[in-house]
Amino acid sequence: MSETTTAPKVLFEITEAHLNTGLRGFPIGTCRTSAVSPELGVTYVGWTLEQLQNHPAEDVIYLLLHKELPTPEQAKAFKADLARRSAIDPAVFDALRALPPQGHPMEWLIVGLVLLGMTGKTGDYHEDALNCIARISTLVAAIYRLREGWGDPIGPRHDLPFHENFAHMLGIEGAHPVLPDLLRLFYILHMDHGGGNLSTFVGKAVASGKADVYASLSAAMAALYGPRHGRANQECLEFVKSIGASDPDKVERRVREILSSGGLVYGFGHAVLRQEDPRAKIQYAFGEKHFPDHELVKTAVALRQVVPPILKENPKIQNPYPNVDAVSGSLLTAAGLTDPEYYTLLFGWSRVAGIAAQIVDERHYPGKKDGLPIYRPKYIAEGQPARRP
Ligand code: MLT
């Protein structure tokens, strides 16, 4: 090191107490698509979700990939480009038809992404990311239809915006007219959440070994499938249903009963956030506007009022506030998507965009011809006595 070079800034002191804590809080890289702060929650390239919530989904995809919102001309060209890429090989549908219906929709997605790769990968990270983001709606809608036995997949319509095309391909009978707009909002709110959430971390780690985008995203979706991560939204709706009332006094009594019998309260708290998650706040506003009389939405709104003061009685709880899952299932149910088994699939439908954008950023990192190095953290040996003679 020359005399003029300053020592790198110390970001984090690692002690033995940090081992086996799930890397919580360890800075391990940089992220260009989004940031999560304890106070603000997630921002996408500096924009808050309050600012982005009314944009077309395609604009926000463009933002994550290009780090700026598109001009009207760029937006038009990008929409057309995504629509052009959205058809998938019929061999994928044939393979999905052979999957056991008892498999969870996320297991179908994990398989489906690998099938998309087998039938359509180019090997170029940017190109594959775009194709995958464009094709994920077609794949997810086909999983819904084939697994539920609703009939053959419905082909994409190039004249429709991203979220309306998805609603069209789902073909839900009797859906609420606001379903397409709820899907647009759900998509935007779930797209990205910094670099350290489990699925994003896993997807980037797998891609660091130079696996293709599809295999990396499939691994990321396996991470999202877990009940501590994306599957929490499915369990959260079961919890809201189990309350069985929307009157705040009754809800409070029920929550206290659940907690005193050792049960869990779902949809509250977060690893990083120390305020109400803005993704929850925006969804509550949508629910109060469109479904003010829906019993489950009213229950979720009552839980928002009742649970934080109860959780604050426990000084160990750092964040007693609602998170992204608190009301999402109640809204989806009110809009016509009533089966909670599919909620993590919808989370994956959206999160693929953020993870794919972050994979592209790491594989095409400025100044690194071959992208960032393969992930290779260190584990300290434990309980392994020397056995040399
Ligand atoms: C997410 O959106 O991925 C969840 O909030 C989980 C997380 O950030 O760790």
Residues whose N, C-alpha, C, O or C-beta is under 5 A from the ligand:
A	BS01	MLT	H193 N197 L198
